Amino acid sequence: MTANNSLHPASLQEYLWTRELSERKKSLRLPPPETILRYGAFVGSAIQCHSSLERTMEHARRHITDAESQGTSVISGTVILADTLIHSKGRFARSWHAPPGGLWGSMILADTFLTRARTLLPLALGIACCEAVRGLGVHEAHVRWVNDVLVRGQKLAGFLVESFRGPRYGEAFHLLGFGINVNNNSFPAELTDNAISLSRILDGPVSLPDFTLSFLAKLAWNIGLLCHEEERELHRWEGAEDQENQTAHLLLDQWKKLSDTIGKKVLYGYDIQQKPLYEAVVTGINSDGAIVMRLNDGTEIIEHSGELQYLKA
Amino acid sequence: MAEEIDFDAILSKYRADPFDYAEIYAAHTGVVTFKVEEGSSVNCTSGEWQHIPGSPLFEITRERNTKLITAKTNGTISSIRTELEGQFVEAGEKLLTIRHPLKKKEVIENILKEVLYLFPAPERAKYFFSLDIQSRIEKRGSKALTIQPGDEIIIMSLMKRDTPIYYTGEAGVIHSVYFTPGVSMDQGQALIGICASEKLPLIQKVITRVKADWDKLIDPVHAEE
């Protein structure tokens, strides 16, 4: 059965080096946008399009395992798309509703990152999605730490990153899972108040292949930023870049521009649905992506992992 | 894992010196300014969420960036390198030692750590048992659960990136769990302590013996639970 959301790597490359590049040139002169795109251009080097899968993350693991058993390597940047998922799940085995109309998929990324870039990798997904959504005119889209994308307080997209080690050669990969409500308008009863789709926001359907192109191009850009910042960090270690020339981290800067988390009163929990822990006010984000919060007694707390829920101020 | 334990030797060691000694090193290069002196009492991190920093120990300044280092363990400063005050130090330079009075539970844990296989945290992150292991623990308890090398036992979570951790030690039961879900663990800290199921009686003997000898072991000043 042919997939409806069908995409070819060549289309993505063309989009990347024309539309995405010209958009980025409007807002960034240095470093040259071409440099950033070259770093991220491996995203979507191979694209699999399926009409239906059980879970794309599971499919990605199987793809790596199969490739290793045949003595071949997996192409880093391989994207796996499915029109619908039968047994999709989010973190902590939460159910994830993935009917036709949404953008459901995973990307396989070989783990070539240094520690800091690896830690910041999940931010790239939320940023890319938020940029793609704003590109459709939905300017009220924001990122909630770590990488949820919300519009009008309702969840438009969720992401998960899982690591996986190939069973034969032991090569480490990151599996980047994405679920974006594009044209799917019906949600299970328990999600109705908290979930929203792009077509509902825009009051009409969105071209899923076009949105997919835009999201993947922005993901390529943001992963490119991460790689570029990693190179700068290596230069700093080698003393090639003096302290005066240091600027803020470009990916973190972009996260700050797109997020509305800082300043919000929040409920924090490691698994917020099962075990919310405490209320606090978010005061910032650290250079390693950790969230900085102030508790009611005035003390500061820094969390590197967990989830937030916004509370009314 | 040790086959036999010389209880008398271990207990007399703790009887003679019922303290742990936490040596504090410079994490990176910089100029050091001490905030304590020899004999100062220091408190460890506290608060419901472990969010209240411990007592200030020293500041270290590198390239105009000053970092305050606080105590992670309570006790008294038993030695301090005062000659390094205001001096530039290299990463890894020993700066001071905190003498920490041991409680009964800590003595038991210390002895057990000598006989258990300790599985360390690969990165500073939060950890939780994998869903399968968690449900088996809930049903039967961790001591009824045997794990094998290669089993996916723990999920490491950092910035919403979840990494399955596969067990690499000897097969055995999970005797001790040193992490709490939702609380960060430093790289290298023990996450779980494993022992072969046939060694469980030996472990129980350690616990019983320390409990029985506790009053004789520790002077009344330190005889807290």
Boltz contact constraints between the chains, C-beta under 6 A:
constraints:
  - contact:
      token1: [A, 93]
      token2: [B, 131]
      max_distance: 6.0
  - contact:
      token1: [A, 119]
      token2: [B, 159]
      max_distance: 6.0
  - contact:
      token1: [A, 122]
      token2: [B, 159]
      max_distance: 6.0
  - contact:
      token1: [A, 122]
      token2: [B, 160]
      max_distance: 6.0
  - contact:
      token1: [A, 122]
      token2: [B, 161]
      max_distance: 6.0
  - contact:
      token1: [A, 146]
      token2: [B, 159]
      max_distance: 6.0
  - contact:
      token1: [A, 146]
      token2: [B, 160]
      max_distance: 6.0
  - contact:
      token1: [A, 161]
      token2: [B, 161]
      max_distance: 6.0
  - contact:
      token1: [A, 162]
      token2: [B, 162]
      max_distance: 6.0
  - contact:
      token1: [A, 163]
      token2: [B, 163]
      max_distance: 6.0
  - contact:
      token1: [A, 270]
      token2: [B, 182]
      max_distance: 6.0
  - contact:
      token1: [A, 289]
      token2: [B, 159]
      max_distance: 6.0
  - contact:
      token1: [A, 299]
      token2: [B, 51]
      max_distance: 6.0
  - contact:
      token1: [A, 299]
      token2: [B, 52]
      max_distance: 6.0
  - contact:
      token1: [A, 301]
      token2: [B, 49]
      max_distance: 6.0
  - contact:
      token1: [A, 301]
      token2: [B, 51]
      max_distance: 6.0
  - contact:
      token1: [A, 304]
      token2: [B, 158]
      max_distance: 6.0
  - contact:
      token1: [A, 305]
      token2: [B, 126]
      max_distance: 6.0
  - contact:
      token1: [A, 305]
      token2: [B, 157]
      max_distance: 6.0
  - contact:
      token1: [A, 305]
      token2: [B, 158]
      max_distance: 6.0
